[in-house]
Amino acid sequence: MQNSEVVLYNLSKQTSNKNFEFNRIYRNLFNEDFYIKAFTKIYKNKGSGTKGIDEETADGFGRKKIQHLIEMMKAESYKPKPVRRVYIPKSNGESRPLGIPSFSDRVVQEVCRMILEAIYEPVFSNNSHGFRPKRSCQTALQTIQVTYRAANWFIEGDIKGFFDNIDHNILIGILRKKISDERFIRLIWKFLKAGYVEDWRFNKTYSGTPQGGIISPLLANIYLNELDEYVEKILKSSFDKGEPKKRKRNKEYRKYHQRNLRLKKKIEMETNTERKNLMIEEYKGNRKVMLNIPYYEPNDESFKRMKYVRYADDFLICVYGNKEDCIHLKKDIGLFLKESLGLEMSEEKTLITNCTKPARFLGYDIKIRDDMSTKSDKNGVVKRMFNGGVQLTIPEGTIEKIIVEQKMVKDIDAKKWKILHRPRLLRLTELEIVELYNAELRGLYNYYALAENVSHKMWQLRYVMEYSCLKTLAGKHKSSIAKMKNKYRHGKHWGIPYQTKKGDRVAYFYNQGFTIKKPTFENAIDTIPNLYKYEGTTTELERRIMANECEICGDKDPNTNFEVHHINKVKNLKGKKFWEVIMIAKQRKTLVVCVKCHNDIHNGKG
């Protein structure tokens, strides 16, 4: 069998031919290397130790299981188990459903995901950023920051109940445009129709992608790629009008510009110093007037543009036009979603917003600057540096909401906040408490680092979190905030001392500051990276699985069955058993062992 990376690389190359149909991809599910590769991608996930409706987890995975799955694939007798549905709390106090598939189903889904990603990733739109490699909320926001400059209107798009309302027949029809291998299509059908178990009762699935499935985000992107193509190839081509270089300039601006062109020629030819200085003063006066006049004609009907960015089921369109244009675009998109994809646009959440007012997208407020103030560039030339620029900010109330949700303040509306400790953290060590606060603060900063008001907002949050952390430490030691700060002070900052193999260290409470992050790429992500460039490399775990050697007793018998012993966290090991000592020493969550040693581990004999 070929190396899985070679197969994926070849699939991604064939995608460049738009008329190519993939008719022999199901056979890749007979390749052991795909299953080993899939396991190495998902075993690190926190959910790999969580059971579905059966007792199966990442623990016990091995070639015997792979061979069993392959035999079922060859006979087409493989049938995914229903997922176990649980509910997890949301930030607003409500809960959302989460599906937990059987571990074998997760491995098979990961194999299918790798195959589908190789086929579809190179043809996805550059304006799609959700659930894609090397893309994120940050890349979507940076694209907006760079490309939406000087827009007039925003359309904030939202699809009602998208993930639950994906039409299975439409999705299969979309897949059949590129994939003619019916065995693979039937496998996808099985995942879509697997159903779920809630309160010990089986429920069928008539729409939506597999609950909690690894393959679900990719299937959702394949589905909404139809919307991307419609917006970019049909709607945009019919809407865009006029060339940027031929866009009408403001008549008033053009009048002063022409005057200065004539003055410039006269100044160059004038020999009389007094008259020359007068003309220079007039030239400078005209420049000051021009800097307060818009460059382009504000209501130029000969020039229209629209730009589009999507993240999962949320999208933001900027329009260089008028409100009537936005109404027509919103109506056309809603009609396409309904007629072609069987989806409904949320009227309440799909808003048309003037660019001078904030539009909400991915937790940021986005608006266009209306600021005629000037600034000298590096050559000393005075220019309008701010007008028309995209302004990203943290929305009002966001920081206050976080503080309330984490119960760090007693009364958010009080003039002076009374900061609280967090009782659920008292059982943790001092180091774990500080590191948890740091991780939360660092995570929020990393997400909102593009916002112009990030420094002010994050320092406000840091103040509350620092004193909440100190109060939590004080509660743990039945002491006071002042005593805790003095106890752990190291120079200008305070932190928790701890020991490592390299010596003493101090885990300081966050003291790195909050600077604004600038866009890290050009106008857009122009090319999709070749994700499957074959380099002939394998991960350490892949090599260990394929070595067929027990890492406890050293058994190398080719007739022995080997399995992966898997744990969720190395730090939970006590180091009392031999196998625990090995895992702690190597800092691994996995051990490849023979069946006998694996049974001994679970029976407490290892």
N, C-alpha and C positions, 0 to 999 in steps of 0.2 A: 504494500500500500504506500502511496505517496505521502510525503510529509504534509500535514494540514496547511502549513504556511504557504507551500508551493501551490496547493489547490486554490486557496483563497486569493493568492496573487494572480493566478490565471483567470479566475472568475472576475476579478476587478478589472483586468485588462480587456476582457471580452465585452464589458459593459459599455465601453466607448463606442461600440457599434450599436446605434439606436435600434436597428432592425434585428439584432441578434436575439434568439429565443433560447433560454436555458432549458434543455430537455433531458439532461442526464445529471441532475444534482442529488437525487435521492440516494444514489449509490455511495455518496460520501458518508452516509450514515452507517455504512458497513466498515468504516475506517476507525480502528482503535485509537489512532493518534488524535482524532477529533475529540473523543470523549475524555482522554487524558488532559488535552489542552483546555477543554471546557471546565473540568474539575479544578485545574490550577487557577482558573479565572474567578471561580465562585466560592472556593472553600474559605477564603478570608472574610467573607461577608458575615456579619453578626448573625444573620438568619440561618447560616449553614448548620447550626446546632439546634435549630428549632424544628420540631416535628410537624408534618402535615397531618393528614387523616390516618397515616400509618405510623410505625415506630422508626421510620428510616430518617437518618441524618447523614452528614458528611462522614461520620465515623463508620468504618467498615467498607468504604469504597475500594474497589480493586478490579483486577482484570476479569475475575469471574463474573462480576456484575456487568462489566462492559460486554463480555461475550454473550451473556444472557440477553442484554438489550439488543445487541446486533442480530441475534437469532430471531427475536421478535420483529425487528425491523425488516428482515429478509422475508419473513412470512406475512408481514403486514398485520400481525396480531397484537402489536403494541397498542395499548389504550391508556391514555393519561388518566390518573385518578382525579376525582373532584378535589378542589382546593378547600382547605379549612378556613372558614371566614371568622375573623375576630374584629373587634372594634378598638381603635386607638383614639385617644383624646386629641381634639384640635385646640388651637390657641383661643378660640372664641367660646370655649366651654362645651361645644358640641363634639361629636365623634364621627370618624369616617371609617368605612369598612376596609379591611386589608385581607387579602387572600394569601394563604401559606400553602404552596404546592408541595407535593411529595418530592424528596431530594432527587430521585431518579428522573422525575419529570423536569426538575430544574436543570439537570445536566443535559437532557435531550433538548430542552428549550434553548440552552446556551449554544449547543451545536447548530441548531436552526438559526439562531440569531447571528452567529458568525457568518454563516452562508449567505443569509439575506443582507447583512451589512456589506459584505463584499460586492454583492450585486447592485445594491441601491445607493450606498453612500456616495459613490462617484457621480451619481446623477441627481442627487438632492440639490435643492436650491441653496445658493450662498446666503440667502436671507432667512434660512431656517437654522435656529440655534439650539433648540431643545433636544435633550437626550442624544446628543451626537458627540463623537470623540473630538477632543480638542476645541469644543465649543461649550458655552455656558451662558448664564444670565449676563455675566460680565462682557462677553464678546458681543452679545445682542445690544447691550447698552452703549458700548464703545462705538459700534457701527452707527447707532442713532446719533451719538455725540458728534461724529465726524461728518456724516452724510446728510443730516436733516437741517443743516444750516439755512436760515432765512425762510423757513416754511411759513405758510399762512394759517393752515388748519391741521388739526389732528383728528383721526378716527380711531378711537379705542375699541378694538374688536374683542368680543368674547363669545364663545360657542357654548350654548346651554348643555350641561351634562354630557360633554363630549365623550369621555372614555366609556360611559355606560350606554351610549346611543350609537356606537359604530355599527353600521349594518353589515352583517356577516356576508351576505351575498354580494354587496358592492365591493367589500374588501377582497373577496376571492376573485371577483372580476378584475380588479386592479392588478392583483398578483398575476393573473393569467395573461396580462399584456406582455409580461417579460418571461414568465415561467410556464413552459408547456409540459413539465413533468408532473403528470397527474398523481403519481404516488406521493410526491412531496406536497402537492395541494391537499390531498386527502389527510396527510399528517397534520397540516395546519387546521383543517376542518375539525379534527379530533380535539385539538387544544381549544378551539373556539367553543365547542359544544361539551366540554368536560363537566361544566357545572360547578356547584360549590355546596359545602355542607355547613349549615348553621343550626345550632341547638340540636345536633344529631339528626337533622332532617335534610335530605338531598333536594337541591333546587336546580332546575335546568337554567341554562343561559341562552337567551334568544337574541341578544345583541351585546355589544361591548367586546373588549379584548380580554384575554385570560386574566382572571383575578389575581393580582400580585405576581403575574408571570414575568420572567426575565425578558420574554419576547414582546411583551405588550407595548413598551415605549416605541420600539422600532416599527411594529405594525401600525401604531398610531401615526408615526411620521410618514410611512408609506401611504396611508390613507389621506393625510393632509397635504402630501406633496401634490395632489391633484388641485388643491386650492392654490398652492404656490404657483403652479404652472398657469392656472387660469388668470391669477392676478398679474403675473409678470409677462405672460405672452399674449394674452387677449385683452384684458382690461387696461393694462398700462399702455400697450401699443395703440389702442383706440383713444385713450385719454390724452397722452402726451402730445403737445403741440408746440411748434416753434423751436428754433435753435438757440442755445444759451448765448452764443456770441452775437446773435441778431436781436436779442431781447431789447425792447424799447427802453431808452434811458429817459429819466425825468426831464421834461422840457426846461424847467427852471435850472436844474443842474447842468444841462447841456449848454444853456445860455452863458453861464459863468465860465464853463470849461472852454468854450470857443473864445471868450474874451481873453482868457489867460493864454491861450495858444497864440493869439495875435500880439498880446503884450510881450510874451517871451521873445518873439522875433524882433520886436522893436527894441527891447532891452539889449539884445545881442548886438544890434546895429548902432545904438545910441552912443555918442561920444561925449555929450555934455553930462557931467557928473550930477548936476542938480536935477536935470530932467530925468536922468536914469534912476536916481533914488526915489523920485516921485512915482515913477512907473513900478518900481519894486514894491513900494508901499501899497500901491493899488493892487498889485498881483497878490500880495499877502492877504489883503482885505478880502479879495475874491475867494481865496482858499478857505478863509474862515467861514464865509457864507456857504460855500460848497459842502463843508463838513457838517452843516446842519440841515442839509437837504438830502432826501433819499436818492440813491443812485439810479434805481429803476423806477419806471412808471408804476405807481401802486396798483392800478386796476387794468393791467395789460392783458386783454382777452386773447392776444395772439400768442401768449406763452403760458403753457400749463404743464405741470409735472406732478407725478405721484411717486412716492417711495414707500417700501413695505418691509417690515421686519416681523418675524414670527418666532415665538418661543412656546412650544407645545400648542395648546389651544388658545393662547392669547396672542393677538397681533396688534401692531401699531402702524398706521399709515399716515404719512405726512403728505399734505396737498398744497401745491403752489397754484392756488386758484381761489374760488369763492365758496361760500357755504352751500350754494345750490349744487355745485360739483360734488361736494361731500355727501349730500343727501342722495344723489344719483348713484355714487360709488357704493355707499352703504346698502342701498336697495339692490344693486346688481350682485353684490357679494352674498347678501342674504338669500336671493333667489337661486344663485348657484349652489350654495350649501344645501338648500332645501331640495332642489330638483336633482342634483347630481350626486350628492353625498348623503341625503336623508338626514341632515342635521338642521338644527334651528339656532339662529343667531339670537343671543339674549338682548332684547330691546332695552332692558333696564341698564345693562352694563356696557352696551355698545354706544358710546357717546361721541358726539361731534363737538370738539373744543377749539376755541380760538387759540392760536399759538401764544398769545400773550398771557393766557391763563394756564395753570398746570394741568397736564394730562397724566393720569396714573398708569404706570407700566412697570411690572416686576418690582413693585415696592418702592419705586422712585417717583418723584414729581418731575415732569419734563415740560419745559416751556422754552420759547424763543426770546432772547433778549431784545428789548426795545430800548436801546441805550446808545445815544449819539455821542457819548463822551469820547475823548481822543487820548492817544498815547503816542509817544515818540518811539519809532522802531530803532533797531541797532545802528542805523545810518543817520538818526536824528530827524527823520521825516515824520511829521505829525500825521497820524492816520486814525480812522475809526477802527479800533481793534475789537470792540465788543458787540456792536450792533449785529443782530442776526445770528449770533452764536447760540448753540444749544446749552441750556442750563439744567443740570441735574441736581436735585436737592433731596434731602431726607424729608418726607412729609411731616407736617406738624402733627404732633401727638404720637408719633411712632415710638420715640424714646420713653414717653410717659406710659404708653401701653405695655412696653417690655417691663418697666419697673413694676407696674400693677400686676401683670401676669406672674412675675416671679416673687410677688409679695415682699418687696424690699422697702416699701414705703407704706406707712399706716394710712395716711389720708393724702391722696394725690392733689386735692383741691386746696389743701391748707397753705397759708402764706409761707410757713416754714415747715419743711418736710421732717417728719420723725422717721428716721431710717431704722429698719428692722433687721433682725438676724434671720437666717433660714434654718429652722429646726431640723429639717430632713438631712442636713449636712453635718450635724453634730457628731454622728458616728464615724465620720471620715477622719483621717489623720490631718494634721495641720498642713502638710505639704499638699495633700489631695484637695483640701479646701481652696488653697490659694491657686493651684493649677486649674481647678474647675472654673473659678472666677476669671482667671486669665484666658482660658480657652473660650469662654462665652464672649468676653470683651473683644478678643482678637478675631473671633469669627464674625461678629457684627461689624467690626471695623473693616475687615477684608471685603465684606459684601458691599458696604456703603462707602468705600474709599474713593469712588468716582464723584461723590456728591460735593458740591461747593461748600456746603455748611457742615461737612463731616467733622471738622475740628471742633467747632462750638458744641455740636450735639454730642459727640463722643466724650468730650471732657466733662460734660454734664452727667452723662451716664457713668463715666469712670468715677466721678466723685461719689455718687450714690453706691456704686458697687464696691468701692474701696472701704467705705464705712460700714456697709453691710457685711463685708468679709471680716473686718476687724471685730464687729459686733458678734459675728458667728464664732470667731476664735475666742472672744471674751466669754461667750456663753458656754463654750466647750470647757474652758478652764475656770468658770465662775469668777471672772475677773472683770476689768474695765477696758474700754477702748484705749485709753491713754497708756495703761500698763502694757497692753499687747503691742502697741506701736513702739514703745520704748524698748520692750524686750527683744523685738525682732528688727530694730533699726540697724542699718549698716550704711553709715555715711548719710547721704542725702535721701536715700530710699530705704524701704523696709522689705524684708523677705524671710523665708523659712530656710534655715541651713539644713543641708543633708549631705550624706557621704556617698561617694562613688569609688570605683576602682582606681580612678585617676586622682582622687583626693577630695577635699571638702568643696562643696558648691553651695550657692545660695539661689533659691527660687524667688526672685523679686516679684512683688506685685507689679502689674503692667506699668512700664515707665518709658515706652518707646515713642510716645507722641502719636499724632494723627494727621499726617500730611495727605493732601489730595493726590490721588493717582491719575496720571495722564494716560490717554489712549496709547496702546503699545503697538499699533499697527497702522497701516496706511488707510485710505478711504474705506476699504472693505477687505474681507478675506477673499482674495481673488481666485485662489486655486485650492481645491481640496487636496490635502496631503495624501500621498499614496500610502495607505495604512498597511498594505500587505506586501511591502517590498521584501522579497525573500532574502534572508541573511543566513539561513541555516542554523539559527540559534534555538536552543531549548532552555526552559527554566530549570532551576535546580530540582524542584519537586518532580518535574517530568522525567528527568534523568534518574531520580531515585526510584520512581515507580517502575520504569522500564528496566532497571538494573536487576530486578527479581532477586533481591537479597534482604534478609531480615536484619533490621538495624539493632536488634537486641541479641539474638542468638547466633547471627551470622549465617543462617541457613541459605544455601544457594541452589538447592535442588530444583531443576526445571519443572518437576512435577508438583511442587509445593504451590499452594495458593497464597498469595500475598495480599494484604489489605492495608488501608491507611487508617491508623488510629488518630483521631482528631479531637482536639479540645478547643473551647472558645477563647480562653485567656491563659497565657503562660503564667501570669502573676498569681493565679489562683492555686498553682501547684505548691505542695508543701515540701517536696524534695525528700520524702521518706522512702519512696519506692525507687527501684533502679531505673525504671522507665521515666519517672519524673526527673531524676537527676540528669538523664540524657537530654530531655526536652529543655530543662532549665539551662543546661550548659550550652546548648546549641541555639537557644531562644527560638524554638520552633513550635508551631501549633500542630505539627503532624509528625508521625513516625510511620515508616513503611515496615510492617512486621508480618511474620507468618501467622496463619490462623491459630496455631497453638499458643504462641506468645500473646496474640490479641485476646484470646479467651482467658488466659491467665491474668491479663491486665484487668479485665472486667470482673473476674472472680476474686480479685484482691490478692493474687499470688505473684504478680509480676514484680 
